[in-house]
Amino acid sequence: MLNDQLRAALQHMPKAELHIHIEGSLEPELIFALAERNGVALNYASVEELRAAYAFTDLQSFLDIYYAGASVLLQEQDFYDMTAAYLARAEADNVRHCEIFFDPQTHTARGVPMRTVIDGIHRACQDSPVSATLILSFLRHLSEEDAFATLEAALPLRDKYIGIGLDSSEVGNPPEKFARVFARCKELGFHLVAHAGEEGPPAYISTALDVLKVERIDHGVRCLEDAALTARLAREQIALTVCPLSNVKLRVFDKMEQHNLLALLDAGLAVTVNSDDPAYFGGYMNDNFIATFEALPLGLSHAQRLARNSFAAAFLPAGQKQKYLDEVDAFFAAL
């Protein structure tokens, strides 16, 4: 069990969240409220029945219910309300900065205009005391042509997002499938990230780095299966946005005690802790920290390192990044 000092440190330390899918923060209560507001019929009779359906066996079984939940998002205010609710939870967990993934194809495929999606999310970010920026993510189970069309539709709003990501079903959809569209995004000056090495093999991490030219790897926990890749990630300090509760919920690890977070840190990797899809996976930022530290032999020095890593890996101006890093160090010095 955690001692009181360590638990309090995890809860109150300044931190950044770099791997949060905003659609994955949609709690059952809000799903039902938005369904009622928009006249959307759900396949679940109650909030409790919907929450009980959150028993996933793998990534695909999660994605099926994730897309069903997103069906209630139709108006700009819906996207605003969803994002504002997440940011309130982030603020309560002492998240100082977050970089939020959003999946426009999930919504444009249902006839929701791109501007409705982006304006709603962006407006909530502007209204929050938490620093928040947006990363537009392509769905990798769709075609590269679809990704290009999504990019073109979003470019008139490019001042409202800072980066491009790649998510959804990893197995069978290698990073190189999106080589051309990522090359275009790099030309346009976007920050680049991609999910790799969660359910997919370590080779997907290498391809994301070498072909897509990404700056961060989302998940990346399977890197330890490849010693040369692990050494490279440590040498180049490529950040991994690890999501512990998500990894257990989706059976990447059967239980938290088997998670390789400590092994990743011991290998010298720039690991960060994040919540991924917190409404579905059992917890927001502090829940992830506490669950991980309860299960693994981690202490205050690891907490400080993880907090520092989160800001060091953020896409922030150097001065702002240093300010947050100084805050972390001052927080731990005062303990």
C-alpha positions as CSV (number, residue, x, y, z in Angstrom):
1,M,0.0,0.0,0.0
2,L,1.1,3.6,-0.6
3,N,2.1,5.6,2.4
4,D,0.3,8.9,2.9
5,Q,3.2,11.1,1.8
6,L,3.6,9.3,-1.5
7,R,-0.2,9.3,-2.2
8,A,-0.4,13.0,-1.5
9,A,2.5,13.7,-3.7
10,L,1.0,11.8,-6.6
11,Q,-2.3,13.7,-6.2
12,H,-0.9,17.2,-5.7
13,M,2.2,17.2,-7.9
14,P,2.0,19.4,-11.1
15,K,1.7,17.1,-14.1
16,A,1.0,17.1,-17.9
17,E,-1.3,14.7,-19.7
18,L,-0.1,13.9,-23.2
19,H,-2.3,10.9,-24.1
20,I,-6.0,11.6,-23.7
21,H,-8.7,10.9,-26.3
22,I,-11.4,13.4,-25.7
23,E,-14.1,11.1,-26.9
24,G,-12.8,8.6,-24.4
25,S,-13.6,11.0,-21.5
26,L,-17.3,10.8,-22.3
27,E,-18.9,9.5,-19.1
28,P,-22.1,7.4,-19.3
29,E,-24.1,10.1,-17.4
30,L,-23.1,12.7,-20.1
31,I,-23.7,10.2,-22.9
32,F,-27.3,9.8,-21.6
33,A,-27.7,13.6,-21.1
34,L,-26.5,14.4,-24.7
35,A,-28.6,11.5,-26.1
36,E,-31.7,13.1,-24.5
37,R,-30.8,16.6,-25.7
38,N,-30.2,15.4,-29.3
39,G,-33.0,12.8,-29.5
40,V,-30.5,9.9,-30.1
41,A,-31.7,6.4,-29.2
42,L,-29.2,4.3,-27.3
43,N,-29.0,0.6,-27.1
44,Y,-28.8,0.7,-23.3
45,A,-31.7,1.3,-20.9
46,S,-29.8,3.1,-18.2
47,V,-26.5,4.6,-17.2
48,E,-25.8,1.5,-15.1
49,E,-26.4,-0.8,-18.1
50,L,-24.1,1.2,-20.3
51,R,-21.4,1.2,-17.6
52,A,-21.7,-2.5,-17.2
53,A,-21.0,-2.9,-20.9
54,Y,-17.5,-1.5,-20.3
55,A,-16.1,-5.1,-20.0
56,F,-13.6,-5.2,-22.8
57,T,-11.5,-8.2,-23.9
58,D,-9.3,-6.4,-26.3
59,L,-8.8,-3.1,-28.2
60,Q,-11.5,-3.9,-30.8
61,S,-14.2,-4.7,-28.3
62,F,-13.5,-1.3,-26.6
63,L,-13.5,0.6,-29.9
64,D,-17.0,-0.8,-30.8
65,I,-18.6,0.7,-27.7
66,Y,-16.4,3.8,-28.0
67,Y,-17.8,4.7,-31.4
68,A,-21.3,4.0,-30.2
69,G,-20.9,6.4,-27.3
70,A,-19.6,9.1,-29.7
71,S,-22.8,8.9,-31.7
72,V,-24.5,11.4,-29.2
73,L,-22.0,14.2,-30.2
74,L,-23.8,16.3,-32.8
75,Q,-23.7,20.0,-31.9
76,E,-20.8,22.3,-31.1
77,Q,-22.1,22.6,-27.6
78,D,-21.9,18.8,-27.2
79,F,-18.1,18.8,-28.0
80,Y,-17.7,21.8,-25.7
81,D,-19.5,20.1,-22.8
82,M,-17.5,16.9,-23.2
83,T,-14.2,18.8,-23.2
84,A,-15.1,21.1,-20.3
85,A,-16.0,18.0,-18.2
86,Y,-12.6,16.4,-18.9
87,L,-10.7,19.6,-18.2
88,A,-12.5,20.0,-14.9
89,R,-11.3,16.5,-13.9
90,A,-7.8,17.3,-15.1
91,E,-7.7,20.5,-13.0
92,A,-8.9,18.5,-10.0
93,D,-5.9,16.1,-10.5
94,N,-3.4,19.0,-10.7
95,V,-2.9,18.6,-14.4
96,R,-1.3,21.9,-15.5
97,H,-1.1,21.2,-19.3
98,C,-2.7,18.6,-21.6
99,E,-2.5,17.8,-25.2
100,I,-5.8,16.4,-26.3
101,F,-6.4,13.9,-29.1
102,F,-9.6,14.2,-31.1
103,D,-10.9,11.9,-33.9
104,P,-12.7,14.0,-36.5
105,Q,-13.4,11.0,-38.8
106,T,-15.6,9.5,-36.0
107,H,-17.9,12.5,-36.4
108,T,-17.6,13.7,-40.0
109,A,-18.6,10.1,-41.1
110,R,-21.9,10.8,-39.3
111,G,-22.4,14.1,-41.1
112,V,-21.1,16.3,-38.3
113,P,-19.1,19.3,-39.9
114,M,-15.4,19.5,-39.1
115,R,-15.8,23.1,-37.8
116,T,-18.5,21.9,-35.3
117,V,-16.0,19.3,-33.8
118,I,-13.0,21.6,-33.7
119,D,-14.7,24.8,-32.6
120,G,-16.5,23.0,-29.7
121,I,-13.4,21.4,-28.3
122,H,-11.2,24.4,-28.9
123,R,-13.6,26.8,-27.2
124,A,-13.7,24.6,-24.1
125,C,-9.9,24.7,-24.0
126,Q,-9.8,28.5,-24.2
127,D,-12.3,28.7,-21.3
128,S,-10.3,26.4,-19.0
129,P,-7.6,27.4,-16.5
130,V,-5.7,24.3,-17.6
131,S,-3.3,24.9,-20.5
132,A,-4.7,22.7,-23.4
133,T,-3.8,22.1,-27.0
134,L,-5.2,19.8,-29.6
135,I,-3.8,16.9,-31.7
136,L,-5.9,15.8,-34.7
137,S,-5.7,12.0,-35.0
138,F,-6.3,9.9,-38.1
139,L,-8.2,6.6,-37.7
140,R,-5.8,3.9,-38.9
141,H,-8.4,1.3,-39.8
142,L,-9.6,3.8,-42.5
143,S,-7.6,4.5,-45.7
144,E,-4.8,7.0,-46.2
145,E,-7.1,8.7,-48.8
146,D,-9.6,9.3,-46.0
147,A,-6.9,10.7,-43.9
148,F,-5.8,13.1,-46.7
149,A,-9.5,14.2,-47.1
150,T,-9.7,14.8,-43.3
151,L,-6.5,16.9,-43.3
152,E,-7.8,19.0,-46.2
153,A,-11.1,19.6,-44.4
154,A,-9.3,20.6,-41.2
155,L,-6.7,22.9,-42.7
156,P,-8.9,26.0,-42.7
157,L,-8.9,25.6,-38.8
158,R,-5.2,24.8,-38.4
159,D,-4.7,27.6,-35.9
160,K,-6.7,25.5,-33.5
161,Y,-4.6,22.4,-33.3
162,I,-0.9,21.8,-33.0
163,G,-0.3,18.3,-34.1
164,I,-1.3,15.1,-35.9
165,G,-1.6,11.6,-34.4
166,L,-2.6,8.1,-35.5
167,D,-4.9,5.9,-33.4
168,S,-7.6,3.2,-33.6
169,S,-7.0,-0.5,-34.4
170,E,-3.3,-1.1,-34.5
171,V,-3.0,-4.7,-35.6
172,G,-3.0,-5.0,-39.4
173,N,-2.7,-1.2,-39.8
174,P,1.1,-0.5,-39.7
175,P,2.4,3.1,-39.6
176,E,3.8,3.0,-43.1
177,K,0.2,2.8,-44.4
178,F,0.1,6.6,-43.6
179,A,3.6,7.5,-44.9
180,R,2.4,10.1,-47.5
181,V,-0.1,11.9,-45.4
182,F,2.4,12.2,-42.5
183,A,5.0,13.5,-44.9
184,R,2.5,16.2,-45.9
185,C,1.8,17.0,-42.2
186,K,5.5,17.4,-41.5
187,E,5.8,19.8,-44.5
188,L,2.9,21.8,-43.0
189,G,4.9,22.1,-39.7
190,F,2.7,20.0,-37.4
191,H,4.0,18.1,-34.4
192,L,3.7,14.4,-35.2
193,V,2.9,11.4,-32.9
194,A,1.5,7.9,-33.4
195,H,0.2,5.0,-31.4
196,A,2.6,2.1,-31.7
197,G,3.7,-0.9,-29.7
198,E,0.5,-1.4,-27.7
199,E,-1.1,-4.4,-29.4
200,G,1.2,-4.1,-32.5
201,P,4.8,-5.3,-32.5
202,P,7.9,-3.3,-31.6
203,A,8.6,-3.0,-35.4
204,Y,5.6,-0.5,-35.5
205,I,7.5,1.8,-33.2
206,S,10.6,1.8,-35.4
207,T,8.4,2.4,-38.5
208,A,6.6,5.3,-36.8
209,L,9.9,6.9,-36.0
210,D,11.7,6.2,-39.3
211,V,8.8,6.5,-41.8
212,L,6.3,8.8,-40.2
213,K,9.0,10.8,-38.4
214,V,7.0,11.1,-35.2
215,E,8.4,13.0,-32.2
216,R,6.6,10.9,-29.5
217,I,5.3,7.3,-29.3
218,D,1.9,6.8,-27.8
219,H,2.0,3.6,-25.6
220,G,5.2,1.9,-26.8
221,V,5.2,-0.6,-24.0
222,R,6.3,-3.5,-26.3
223,C,9.6,-1.8,-27.1
224,L,11.4,-3.9,-24.4
225,E,11.0,-6.9,-26.7
226,D,13.6,-5.3,-29.0
227,A,16.9,-4.5,-27.2
228,A,18.2,-2.3,-30.0
229,L,15.0,-0.3,-30.2
230,T,15.0,0.1,-26.4
231,A,18.6,1.4,-26.5
232,R,17.6,3.8,-29.3
233,L,14.6,5.2,-27.4
234,A,16.8,5.8,-24.4
235,R,19.6,7.4,-26.4
236,E,17.3,9.7,-28.3
237,Q,15.0,10.3,-25.3
238,I,11.9,9.6,-27.4
239,A,9.0,10.0,-25.0
240,L,6.5,7.2,-24.5
241,T,3.0,8.2,-23.4
242,V,2.1,5.1,-21.3
243,C,-1.4,4.5,-20.1
244,P,-1.3,1.9,-17.2
245,L,-5.0,1.4,-16.5
246,S,-5.8,1.2,-20.2
247,N,-3.1,-1.4,-20.7
248,V,-4.6,-3.6,-18.0
249,K,-8.2,-3.0,-19.1
250,L,-7.3,-4.1,-22.7
251,R,-5.2,-7.0,-21.5
252,V,-1.8,-5.7,-22.7
253,F,-1.0,-6.8,-19.2
254,D,-3.2,-9.1,-17.2
255,K,-2.8,-7.2,-14.0
256,M,-1.0,-4.0,-12.9
257,E,1.6,-5.9,-10.9
258,Q,2.8,-7.2,-14.3
259,H,3.1,-3.7,-15.9
260,N,6.5,-2.9,-17.3
261,L,6.5,0.8,-16.3
262,L,9.3,0.4,-13.8
263,A,11.4,-1.7,-16.3
264,L,10.9,1.1,-18.9
265,L,12.1,3.7,-16.4
266,D,15.1,1.5,-15.4
267,A,16.0,1.2,-19.1
268,G,16.4,5.0,-19.1
269,L,13.3,5.7,-21.2
270,A,11.4,9.0,-21.2
271,V,8.2,7.5,-19.8
272,T,5.0,9.5,-19.0
273,V,1.8,8.4,-17.3
274,N,-1.6,9.2,-18.9
275,S,-5.2,8.2,-18.8
276,D,-6.0,7.4,-22.5
277,D,-9.8,6.9,-22.4
278,P,-10.5,7.6,-18.7
279,A,-14.3,7.1,-18.8
280,Y,-13.9,3.6,-20.2
281,F,-10.7,2.4,-18.5
282,G,-11.4,3.2,-14.9
283,G,-9.7,6.4,-14.1
284,Y,-8.2,9.8,-14.8
285,M,-4.6,10.9,-14.2
286,N,-4.4,10.5,-10.4
287,D,-6.2,7.2,-10.6
288,N,-3.5,6.0,-13.0
289,F,-0.7,7.2,-10.8
290,I,-2.1,5.7,-7.7
291,A,-3.0,2.3,-9.3
292,T,0.5,2.0,-10.7
293,F,2.4,3.1,-7.6
294,E,0.2,0.7,-5.4
295,A,1.1,-2.2,-7.7
296,L,4.8,-1.6,-8.4
297,P,7.8,-0.7,-6.2
298,L,7.8,2.9,-7.1
299,G,8.7,5.9,-4.9
300,L,9.0,9.6,-4.7
301,S,12.0,9.8,-7.0
302,H,10.0,8.0,-9.7
303,A,7.0,10.3,-9.1
304,Q,9.3,13.4,-9.6
305,R,10.8,11.8,-12.7
306,L,7.5,11.0,-14.3
307,A,6.1,14.5,-13.6
308,R,9.3,16.0,-15.1
309,N,9.1,13.7,-18.1
310,S,5.5,14.8,-18.8
311,F,6.5,18.5,-19.2
312,A,9.8,17.7,-20.9
313,A,7.9,15.7,-23.6
314,A,5.2,18.3,-24.1
315,F,4.9,20.5,-27.2
316,L,5.5,23.7,-25.3
317,P,7.7,26.8,-25.8
318,A,11.0,26.3,-24.0
319,G,10.3,29.1,-21.4
320,Q,6.9,27.7,-20.5
321,K,8.3,24.1,-20.3
322,Q,11.1,25.3,-17.9
323,K,8.6,27.1,-15.7
324,Y,6.6,23.8,-15.3
325,L,9.8,21.8,-14.7
326,D,10.9,24.3,-12.0
327,E,7.4,24.0,-10.4
328,V,7.8,20.2,-10.2
329,D,11.3,20.5,-8.6
330,A,10.0,23.1,-6.1
331,F,7.1,20.9,-5.2
332,F,9.3,17.9,-4.4
333,A,12.0,20.0,-2.7
334,A,9.2,21.2,-0.3
335,L,8.2,17.6,0.7
